[in-house]
């Protein structure tokens, strides 16, 4: 990425970036930021970072909600003249 963006970065910077980009590191950072927001009395979206698996959002919907989402996706894809397989919602 750094090369693509023409950014010179040392191996230390690259290693630190890779370490900070793991799911667990991002989860810890989000938890720290949420704690600071709560301490200031700000609203915090609970459980926004769940399991770190692509498509995990599907398990947050009920069967009825998933079916409605699928219907909406089909209708919107047709409206926009998009092939139905542009997005893989796995519904």
Buried (B, 14 or more C-beta within 10 A) or exposed (E): EEEEEEEEBEEEEEEEEEEEEEEEEEBEEBEEEBEEEEEEEEEEEEEEBEEEEEEEEEEEEEEEEBEEBEEEBEEEBEEEEEEEEEEEEEB
